[in-house]
Amino acid sequence: MTKPDWWYDEFRHFAVDFDDPQQVAAYDARQGTKLAGERELVRRLGITAGQQVVEFGTGTGAFAQAAAEVGASVIAVDISPAMLAYAEKRAAEAGLSERTSFVREGFLSYKHNGAPADFIVTKYAFHHLPDFWKGIALNQFAAMLKPNGKFYLEDVVFSFSPDAVESSIEAWIDRVGSGQSFSRADFAGHVRDEYSTYGWILEGLIERAGFGVVERDYTAPTYANYLCMKKR
Ligand SMILES: C[S@@+](CC[C@H](N)C(=O)[O-])C[C@H]1O[C@@H](n2cnc3c(N)ncnc32)[C@H](O)[C@@H]1O
């Protein structure tokens, strides 16, 4: 169905880096993504064989691989053809193609067919949507899940007071933006041009969409993760 002319075009807004094969190949090393960490997350979430997992913003597909390794059936969604090509190759090399499918769609455009999912996971991607559209996407997530299905969100999330914005953002950028992987400009661009938001706003949006937050972890003033369960 055609969307109205006011609908958010998530394909138009993706960062150019994510469609550059060289950037994609370097992504895991820059980001510090390790398969061991993804396997640990799969264990923490309790994902098991036979379950249906939908991952949004799969990127290089490390989490998708870890979930498929335990026998889950994974739908890996991303708007970037270069990321999807990398993730698909990774799954093939790991012998996991049968349990992993790759879909070029976004948070808003993806349509779930088939049985309701057990898990929806998204890591470091939800900040690509403005808050209004996050609310729409969360509603769609709830509709895709089984009753008591789980939703896991991890991202750059702000939990400092607005009074402390300058010192908090500067402390973060000093800590993470001075190494070889990411520069000050990368993090300044994230704050200025992307849509990371306050934890209390995210929690409100999550709860309004019909989820309960089962575990919340504000790992730093600029990072958080939430494990949520669909209530209805
Ligand atoms: C920072 S990367 C995170 C990748 C991976 N989840 C991780 O934890 O390393 C963000 C990913 O989200 C994807 N993305 C951006 N906007 C999106 C959208 N509207 N829907 C789905 N994926 C999106 C990008 O193409 C990119 O692969």
The ligand as an ORCA input file, in Angstrom:
! r2SCAN-3c Opt
* xyz 0 1
  C      25.418      1.740     13.930
  S      24.851      0.423     12.892
  C      24.520     -0.857     14.095
  C      24.695     -2.238     13.515
  C      24.550     -3.384     14.508
  N      23.191     -3.505     14.998
  C      25.512     -3.254     15.654
  O      25.083     -3.316     16.813
  O      26.724     -3.144     15.416
  C      23.229      0.966     12.429
  C      22.575      0.102     11.375
  O      21.210      0.498     11.281
  C      20.851      0.546      9.920
  N      19.688      1.443      9.786
  C      19.658      2.797      9.725
  N      18.396      3.240      9.618
  C      17.593      2.142      9.626
  C      16.188      1.942      9.537
  N      15.345      2.968      9.418
  N      15.714      0.677      9.588
  C      16.561     -0.378      9.712
  N      17.906     -0.254      9.782
  C      18.417      0.993      9.743
  C      22.115      1.015      9.200
  O      22.098      0.704      7.827
  C      23.171      0.242      9.983
  O      23.430     -1.023      9.431
*
